[in-house]
Amino acid sequence: MARSLTEAGGQVEALVLVSPWRPAGAGAAATAYRVETGAAEPDEGFAARLSATVRHEPTLYAGDLTVLRPAGEVPYDAEELEFWADLCLGDVRTVEVDGDHRTVLGAAGAALAALDPEPAR
């Protein structure tokens, strides 16, 4: 999205990924959903977001990236975050925030407000 906005002449002040898990396929994400929620199957809204996530093929981004990584349980390991760093041509910083993969959005606002607006170089 940030790359598309930039190519269209827009200015992107910051790109922030919140708990940026990229599931290998719909089955992996559906399994993680069931484990995290105890639900039998993902609801319709989650299934639609999941389908879009699995189909999306990210491309190189010529800017800086901030990754907000939950301190709690997540369905990925630190090595998987390298996928995003490999796509970013600018600086990448990782900030640990309270919460797990499902609750991190609640903590993301406070974490973003506390960030230094200039990434470390």
BELNORCOR-V826222 format. One record per backbone hydrogen bond with DSSP energy under -1.0 kcal/mol. CO is the residue of the C=O (numbers start at 1). NH is the residue of the N-H. E is the energy in kcal/mol with one decimal. If there is no record, write none. Layout:
co: [CO:CO]
nh: [NH:NH]
e: [E:E]
//
This chain:
co: [1:2:3:4:5:6:15:17:19:25:26:27:28:29:30:31:32:33:34:43:44:45:46:47:48:49:50:51:52:61:61:63:65:66:67:68:69:73:77:79:80:81:82:87:91:93:95:97:99:100:103:104:107:108:109:110]
nh: [5:6:7:8:10:9:66:68:21:29:30:31:32:33:34:35:36:37:38:47:48:49:50:51:52:53:54:55:56:63:89:90:93:17:95:19:97:101:80:82:83:85:86:61:65:67:69:71:72:104:106:108:111:112:113:114]
e: [-2.5:-2.3:-2.6:-1.4:-2.7:-1.9:-2.5:-3.3:-2.5:-1.7:-2.6:-2.2:-2.1:-2.5:-2.2:-2.3:-2.7:-2.5:-2.3:-2.6:-2.0:-2.1:-2.9:-2.2:-2.0:-2.4:-2.6:-1.8:-1.6:-1.3:-3.2:-1.5:-2.2:-2.6:-3.2:-3.3:-2.2:-2.1:-1.2:-1.2:-1.2:-1.5:-2.4:-3.0:-2.9:-3.0:-2.5:-2.7:-3.3:-1.6:-1.3:-1.5:-2.0:-2.8:-2.1:-1.5]
//
